[in-house]
Amino acid sequence: MSSKITLIVGSPRKKRSCNFLIDNAIEGIKSVSNEITINKIFITDFKITPCNGCDQCLRPPNDCPLAENDDTKKLENSILDSDAIIIAAPNYFGSVSSQIKVFIDRSRPWKMKNYLLKDIILAPMASTGLRNAGEGVISDLINFALIQGMICVGSLGNPVIEENIAITTLQKYNLKEFIGKEEVDSLAGKIAYNQGKRVAELLFKIKK
Ligand SMILES: Cc1cc2nc3c(=O)[nH]c(=O)nc-3n(C[C@H](O)[C@H](O)[C@H](O)COP(=O)(O)O)c2cc1C
């Protein structure tokens, strides 16, 4: 069985919290199988022009005129053949980063071409500055998935004490302090690992 999982670092900063979550998810995937193709991409490497609302994607052939002058075709080639997509997006004012929002908006033609993302698994993750602040990001990603006909997946750890969605925060628990440059939110890393693992396990079950 050949499977491909695309993991998207949704921050303009390549090596920070979103990347930490994605790298942990990759380890979780690898714990299930080394045969799965892992396609890690940084959204900031792609030039994606903001949607201008021309609505041309509503009419056949449902293409976006902006795609002639940016990297969305490249993005399309990189991700549309995936069985699962894992997105880690930073919390910017309660929502996803502008890079991820533009990506979501410009995915509209894929919907209009009769749901090209249909039945692909989507695992949402978020990074935030402040504690308890990532839900808006997760909600944005879940809405994206549901509107595109995708299958949303969280992590399955200990049902009593483990969260089901990886949200990493820079703020230390119970302190007006932020984690240092060399420190990580190891709990969120574990959830991200479990979320990656869960995606891979589910893929095997679905594709059996
Ligand atoms: C423009 C901007 C807006 C932000 N807004 C919030 C916010 O509303 N709440 C919050 O907790 N963190 C906020 N942050 C902090 C980021 O969510 C946090 O630094 C996150 O870890 C960034 O992910 P990264 O390290 O992968 O880039 C904001 C950061 C920026 C740059």
The ligand as an ORCA input file, in Angstrom:
! r2SCAN-3c Opt
* xyz 0 1
  C       0.858     39.063     14.063
  C       0.876     38.146     15.249
  C      -0.259     37.998     16.000
  C      -0.264     37.139     17.105
  N      -1.414     37.021     17.844
  C      -1.417     36.179     18.916
  C      -2.600     36.052     19.694
  O      -3.616     36.672     19.437
  N      -2.561     35.190     20.751
  C      -1.439     34.461     21.061
  O      -1.481     33.687     22.002
  N      -0.305     34.579     20.325
  C      -0.276     35.420     19.274
  N       0.866     35.549     18.523
  C       2.050     34.728     18.865
  C       2.186     33.482     17.994
  O       0.983     32.739     17.949
  C       3.275     32.571     18.544
  O       4.497     33.274     18.576
  C       3.443     31.287     17.763
  O       4.261     30.439     18.476
  C       4.071     31.504     16.403
  O       4.338     30.259     15.766
  P       5.801     29.983     15.132
  O       6.753     29.972     16.298
  O       5.706     28.651     14.456
  O       6.080     31.099     14.188
  C       0.908     36.415     17.430
  C       2.064     36.570     16.650
  C       2.063     37.430     15.576
  C       3.314     37.575     14.754
*
